[in-house]
Amino acid sequence: MAAKPPAPSSRAARRQRLTRRRRVVGGGASTVIVGALTVGVFGFIGSLDEDPRGARAAPAPTAQRLAASDAQAADAPTIDVTAAADEAMTTLADYSDAARATEDALYEASEVLRATTTAAEADAALAATAQAADAVRADAEAYRASLVEASAATNTQPTGGDVAAQMSYLHQYVFDYNSAQWGDYNPYGGDCTNYASQGLIARGWQPDDTWYSDGEMWTASEAWIGTVQMSEYFDALGLSYSTEADLDRVRVGDIGLFSWGELDTQMDHTMTVSKVEYVPGGPPKVSFISHNEDGEYRELETVLNVEHTDSQVWIYHIP
C-alpha cells in the first residue's frame, strides 16, 4: 500500500531546515580555509629569517656595527707611519759616517714604526725612532770632531765646509765641464783629479803652496791634477782613510783614490763620494761622481770588480 504524500506545509519546513544546514557547513569550511591560509602566510614570512641549515646567527644591528667601525678608526695611527719611517731613514744618508750599531738601531726602530696599527703603538714607536735618529747624528758628529782633532797638528785646510755646495758644483759640471775656468786634462791622461779638486774648492778649501791651480791649463800643481800626488798631499795633511773592507765611516764628499789591478801603476783614478746607502745586514753601497768616465753615481763594487779587476781604493775622510 503506497505511503501517503506529506502535506505541502511539511515539505516547505523541510526545505528550510536543509538550507540552514548547508549554510552552517559552508561557513565552517570557509573558516577552516581562511585559517589555513593565514597560518601559511605567516609561516612563510617567519621562514625568511631562518637559515635553511639552521646555523646562521642574526646580523648585528646596523648602529652596533657602525659604532665598532668608528671605535676602530679612532684607535688607528694619527700619522702616516710609512712616511715617518721613510723620513727617519734619510738620517742614514746624511750621517752615513755614524757607527754601524747606531745605524742598525735606527733601521730596526723605523721598521717597528712602519708596522704599527694603533695610535698608541705609533706614538711610542715614533718617539723611539726619533731617539735612534738623534743617536745616529750624535755619533757621526762626534766622529767628525775626532777627525778634526786627529789632524789638527798637520791639517792646514778649513774643516767642516759646505758639503752641499761641493756636491752641487760637481753635479753641475759632471758632463758639461767647467773647462773655461779650470781647464780639461782628459787629453793628457785624465781630468778626474782636477775635477775632484774643483769640488773641494767649492766646499771651502783654499789653495796653498802644494795644492793649487791658477785656472788655465798647465798652471795647476801635481797635487791638484795627479792621483798619486793628491794622496801624498792628503797624507801630509794627516787625513785618515777607509778601504773596501771597512766602509762604515764613509760619507758624501769624501775622496776616493783608486789603483786598477790590471795596470802596473801605483794609483790611477780619483773620484768623490756622491751617495752612501744603508744596506740591512751588509756593508753600505757607496757611489762616486767623476770625470774621465763621466758619471754621477758609479757604484764601488762595480768599479772595483766589474769594470776593473783586483783593484784597490783608499777613501780619504775630509774633516
C-alpha positions as CSV (number, residue, x, y, z in Angstrom):
1,M,0.0,0.0,0.0
2,A,1.5,3.3,-1.0
3,A,2.5,5.9,1.6
4,K,0.5,9.0,2.0
5,P,2.3,12.1,0.5
6,P,3.3,14.8,3.0
7,A,1.3,17.8,3.3
8,P,2.5,20.9,1.5
9,S,3.3,22.7,4.7
10,S,5.5,19.9,5.9
11,R,7.6,20.0,2.6
12,A,8.3,23.7,3.0
13,A,9.5,23.3,6.5
14,R,11.9,20.5,5.4
15,R,13.4,22.7,2.7
16,Q,14.1,25.4,5.2
17,R,15.9,23.0,7.5
18,L,18.2,21.7,4.7
19,T,19.1,25.3,3.6
20,R,20.1,26.3,7.2
21,R,22.2,23.1,7.4
22,R,24.1,23.9,4.2
23,R,24.8,27.4,5.4
24,V,26.3,26.1,8.6
25,V,28.5,23.6,6.8
26,G,29.6,26.2,4.2
27,G,30.5,28.8,6.9
28,G,32.6,26.3,8.8
29,A,34.5,25.3,5.7
30,S,35.3,28.9,4.9
31,T,36.6,29.5,8.4
32,V,38.9,26.5,8.0
33,I,40.2,27.6,4.6
34,V,40.9,31.2,5.8
35,G,42.6,30.0,8.9
36,A,44.8,27.7,6.9
37,L,45.8,30.4,4.5
38,T,46.6,32.8,7.4
39,V,48.8,30.3,9.1
40,G,50.5,29.5,5.8
41,V,51.3,33.2,5.0
42,F,52.7,33.9,8.5
43,G,54.7,30.7,8.4
44,F,56.3,31.7,5.1
45,I,57.2,35.1,6.4
46,G,58.8,33.6,9.5
47,S,60.8,31.2,7.4
48,L,62.5,34.1,5.7
49,D,64.5,34.8,8.9
50,E,65.6,31.2,9.3
51,D,68.8,29.8,7.8
52,P,67.8,26.6,5.9
53,R,70.8,25.0,7.6
54,G,69.7,26.3,11.0
55,A,73.2,27.7,11.9
56,R,73.3,31.4,10.8
57,A,73.3,33.9,13.5
58,A,71.2,37.1,13.2
59,P,73.4,40.0,12.0
60,A,74.4,42.7,14.5
61,P,72.3,45.8,14.4
62,T,73.5,48.5,12.0
63,A,74.1,51.0,14.8
64,Q,76.3,48.5,16.6
65,R,78.4,47.8,13.5
66,L,78.9,51.5,12.9
67,A,79.9,52.1,16.5
68,A,82.5,49.3,16.2
69,S,83.9,50.7,13.0
70,D,84.1,54.2,14.5
71,A,86.0,52.8,17.5
72,Q,88.5,51.1,15.3
73,A,89.1,54.2,13.2
74,A,89.5,56.3,16.3
75,D,92.3,53.9,17.5
76,A,94.2,53.9,14.2
77,P,97.5,55.8,14.0
78,T,97.1,59.6,13.5
79,I,100.3,59.9,11.4
80,D,101.4,58.3,8.2
81,V,103.7,55.7,9.7
82,T,105.2,54.8,6.3
83,A,106.2,58.4,5.6
84,A,107.5,58.8,9.1
85,A,109.7,55.7,8.8
86,D,111.0,56.8,5.4
87,E,111.8,60.2,6.8
88,A,113.8,58.7,9.7
89,M,115.8,56.6,7.2
90,T,117.0,59.7,5.4
91,T,119.2,60.3,8.5
92,L,121.3,57.4,7.5
93,A,122.1,59.1,4.2
94,D,123.1,62.4,5.8
95,Y,125.0,60.8,8.6
96,S,126.4,57.6,7.0
97,D,129.6,58.0,8.9
98,A,127.9,57.0,12.2
99,A,128.9,53.8,13.8
100,R,127.1,50.8,12.3
101,A,125.5,49.8,15.6
102,T,123.6,53.1,15.8
103,E,122.6,52.8,12.2
104,D,121.2,49.3,12.8
105,A,119.3,50.6,15.8
106,L,117.6,53.3,13.8
107,Y,116.7,50.9,11.0
108,E,115.1,48.5,13.4
109,A,113.2,51.3,15.1
110,S,111.9,52.6,11.8
111,E,110.7,49.1,10.8
112,V,108.8,48.8,14.1
113,L,107.2,52.2,13.4
114,R,106.3,51.1,9.9
115,A,104.4,48.1,11.2
116,T,102.3,49.8,13.9
117,T,98.5,49.6,13.6
118,T,97.2,51.7,16.6
119,A,97.7,55.2,17.7
120,A,99.4,54.2,20.9
121,E,101.8,51.9,19.2
122,A,102.6,54.6,16.6
123,D,103.3,57.3,19.2
124,A,105.6,55.0,21.1
125,A,107.5,53.8,18.0
126,L,107.8,57.4,16.7
127,A,109.4,58.5,19.9
128,A,111.8,55.5,19.8
129,T,112.7,56.3,16.2
130,A,113.4,59.9,16.9
131,Q,115.7,58.9,19.8
132,A,117.5,56.5,17.5
133,A,117.9,59.2,14.8
134,D,119.4,61.5,17.4
135,A,121.9,58.8,18.4
136,V,123.0,58.4,14.8
137,R,123.5,62.2,14.4
138,A,125.4,62.5,17.7
139,D,127.7,59.6,16.8
140,A,128.5,60.9,13.4
141,E,129.2,64.4,14.7
142,A,131.4,63.0,17.4
143,Y,133.3,61.1,14.7
144,R,133.8,64.2,12.6
145,A,135.1,66.1,15.6
146,S,137.6,63.2,16.2
147,L,138.9,63.6,12.6
148,V,139.4,67.3,13.1
149,E,141.2,66.7,16.4
150,A,143.4,63.9,15.0
151,S,144.7,66.1,12.1
152,A,144.8,69.4,14.0
153,A,148.6,69.4,14.1
154,T,149.1,68.9,10.4
155,N,145.9,69.9,8.5
156,T,146.1,73.4,7.0
157,Q,142.7,73.2,5.2
158,P,139.4,74.5,6.7
159,T,137.4,71.8,8.4
160,G,133.7,71.1,8.0
161,G,132.9,73.2,5.0
162,D,129.9,73.2,2.8
163,V,129.4,69.6,1.5
164,A,126.1,70.6,-0.2
165,A,128.0,73.3,-2.2
166,Q,130.7,70.8,-3.1
167,M,128.2,68.3,-4.4
168,S,126.1,70.9,-6.2
169,Y,129.2,72.1,-8.1
170,L,130.2,68.5,-9.1
171,H,126.7,67.6,-10.3
172,Q,126.6,70.8,-12.3
173,Y,129.8,70.1,-14.2
174,V,129.9,66.3,-14.3
175,F,129.0,66.2,-18.0
176,D,129.4,69.8,-19.1
177,Y,133.0,70.6,-17.9
178,N,133.9,73.9,-16.4
179,S,137.0,73.9,-18.6
180,A,136.9,77.7,-19.2
181,Q,137.8,78.3,-15.6
182,W,139.8,75.2,-14.7
183,G,140.9,73.6,-18.0
184,D,140.4,70.0,-19.2
185,Y,143.2,67.4,-18.7
186,N,141.4,64.5,-20.3
187,P,143.6,64.6,-23.5
188,Y,146.7,64.4,-21.2
189,G,145.8,61.4,-19.0
190,G,142.6,62.4,-17.3
191,D,140.6,65.2,-15.7
192,C,139.5,63.2,-12.7
193,T,141.8,64.8,-10.0
194,N,141.4,68.3,-11.4
195,Y,137.6,67.8,-11.1
196,A,137.8,66.5,-7.5
197,S,140.0,69.5,-6.6
198,Q,137.4,71.9,-8.0
199,G,134.8,70.2,-5.8
200,L,137.0,70.8,-2.7
201,I,137.3,74.5,-3.6
202,A,133.5,74.7,-3.8
203,R,133.4,73.1,-0.3
204,G,135.7,75.8,1.1
205,W,139.2,74.5,0.8
206,Q,141.9,77.1,0.0
207,P,144.9,76.8,-2.5
208,D,148.3,76.6,-0.9
209,D,151.9,76.1,-2.0
210,T,151.4,72.4,-2.7
211,W,147.8,72.2,-3.9
212,Y,146.8,75.0,-6.3
213,S,145.7,76.0,-9.8
214,D,145.6,79.3,-11.5
215,G,142.8,78.1,-13.7
216,E,144.4,78.0,-17.0
217,M,145.9,74.8,-18.5
218,W,149.2,73.7,-17.0
219,T,149.0,76.2,-14.2
220,A,148.0,73.6,-11.7
221,S,150.3,71.8,-9.3
222,E,150.8,68.0,-9.4
223,A,148.8,67.6,-6.2
224,W,145.8,69.3,-7.9
225,I,145.8,67.2,-11.0
226,G,147.6,63.9,-10.1
227,T,146.1,61.0,-8.2
228,V,149.4,59.9,-6.6
229,Q,150.4,63.4,-5.7
230,M,146.9,64.1,-4.2
231,S,147.2,61.0,-2.0
232,E,150.6,62.3,-0.8
233,Y,149.1,65.7,0.0
234,F,146.2,64.1,2.0
235,D,148.7,62.1,3.9
236,A,150.7,65.2,4.7
237,L,147.5,66.9,6.0
238,G,147.1,63.9,8.4
239,L,143.8,62.7,6.8
240,S,142.7,59.1,7.5
241,Y,141.1,56.8,5.0
242,S,138.9,53.7,4.7
243,T,139.3,50.7,2.4
244,E,136.8,48.4,0.7
245,A,137.0,46.2,3.8
246,D,135.7,48.9,6.1
247,L,133.2,51.4,4.7
248,D,131.3,52.2,7.9
249,R,132.7,55.7,8.3
250,V,132.5,56.9,4.7
251,R,130.3,59.8,3.8
252,V,129.3,62.0,0.9
253,G,132.1,64.5,0.0
254,D,135.0,62.1,0.8
255,I,137.6,61.5,-1.9
256,G,138.3,58.0,-3.3
257,L,141.7,57.3,-4.9
258,F,141.9,54.1,-6.9
259,S,144.5,51.6,-8.2
260,W,143.4,49.4,-11.0
261,G,144.7,45.9,-10.6
262,E,145.1,45.2,-14.3
263,L,147.5,48.1,-14.7
264,D,151.1,48.2,-13.5
265,T,150.8,51.6,-11.8
266,Q,150.6,53.0,-8.3
267,M,147.3,54.9,-8.5
268,D,145.1,55.6,-11.5
269,H,141.9,57.4,-10.7
270,T,140.2,60.0,-8.4
271,M,136.5,60.2,-7.6
272,T,134.3,61.9,-5.0
273,V,131.7,60.0,-2.9
274,S,128.3,61.1,-4.1
275,K,126.0,58.7,-2.3
276,V,126.1,56.2,0.6
277,E,123.1,53.9,1.0
278,Y,122.4,51.8,4.1
279,V,122.0,48.1,3.4
280,P,120.5,46.0,6.2
281,G,122.7,43.1,7.1
282,G,125.6,44.2,4.8
283,P,128.1,46.9,4.1
284,P,126.8,50.2,2.7
285,K,126.5,50.8,-1.0
286,V,129.0,53.6,-1.9
287,S,128.8,55.5,-5.2
288,F,131.1,58.1,-6.8
289,I,130.9,61.1,-9.1
290,S,133.8,61.5,-11.6
291,H,135.3,62.8,-14.8
292,N,137.3,60.7,-17.2
293,E,134.5,58.2,-17.3
294,D,131.8,60.8,-16.6
295,G,129.2,59.6,-14.1
296,E,127.2,60.8,-11.1
297,Y,126.7,57.5,-9.2
298,R,129.4,55.0,-10.1
299,E,129.0,52.1,-7.6
300,L,132.1,51.0,-5.8
301,E,131.6,47.2,-6.2
302,T,131.1,47.6,-9.9
303,V,134.1,49.9,-10.4
304,L,136.4,47.6,-8.5
305,N,135.3,44.2,-9.6
306,V,133.4,44.6,-12.9
307,E,134.9,47.5,-14.8
308,H,138.4,46.6,-13.4
309,T,140.0,43.6,-11.6
310,D,142.0,43.1,-8.4
311,S,141.6,46.8,-7.7
312,Q,142.0,48.8,-4.5
313,V,140.5,52.0,-3.1
314,W,141.5,54.5,-0.4
315,I,138.6,56.7,0.6
316,Y,140.0,59.7,2.4
317,H,137.8,61.2,5.1
318,I,137.5,65.0,4.6
319,P,137.2,66.6,8.0
